[in-house]
């Protein structure tokens, strides 16, 4: 089974990539969903623990690759996308569990990403460039830059949506 | 003056980019050359100091942006390429000194880069994948991944040389 780890800076276009994958019936899961679900069902939420505390607590208890293990348990078929890989530790967890792990990075310039997040206007949209840079730096601090630099496939998303969708589609066709 | 900071992992194709720039009469300098020249002419080499010691010593004495300052003093014209930017500290040194600083990243997959370095066979070619990964990790440890992740332009170099050269040429034409 090919495991494709999707990575990219905030606003680069990861969600659009997942939309294309969905339209091609390629299954995917989000690391964050697995952690949040566990947080709810394990009773940790009721005890007042945060999602981050639970994520780290489980890593300490069961090893750094516990979330990758739990994610893989849910996978089936020939190809699976995983969203939310932000550090080489996580990448290496997957690589330790499977021989067919590939990193797919989506890239857009800082200014393009900023304008997109503003236009998208989600609850977590930055209120200004300083807040945007702060979020970038937080994610880079987790090692996101190293994951992007080591990507097996780099999809540049710096023009219009149709061009990007068509690039993603042909990359996915080649991979499956 | 536009200052273009060239970045990329070992074997990604930075040298080929510089060859194209040279053929277009776009001037460039290497951060490493400036430091090595200073190492020779300042008498530090004669005192037995290493290039790295001199680089750090000058930063401590004159500030983190000393090498960017010395590089800019040598620049003239409308556009200038700088090779050898490996950390956001260095990028920010340039951004603090000029309003027109852009990061241009060259990307290729780990396997493509490894095969290229082996084929190129320079003195510093890795003897195996472990040595190659070690060098990758050393450069990522300096923050190279963050510089790549924040690139204003990402040029993917994953097919043949002619395709890459033509991508670089059109990017450079658009920039100058």
Interface residues (C-beta under 8 A of the other chain):
Chain A: X9 X88 X107 X109 X110 X111 X136 X140 X143 X144 X145 X146 X147 X148 X149 X150 X151 X152 X153 X154 X156 X158
Chain B: X9 X88 X107 X109 X110 X111 X136 X140 X143 X144 X145 X146 X147 X148 X149 X150 X151 X152 X153 X154 X156 X158
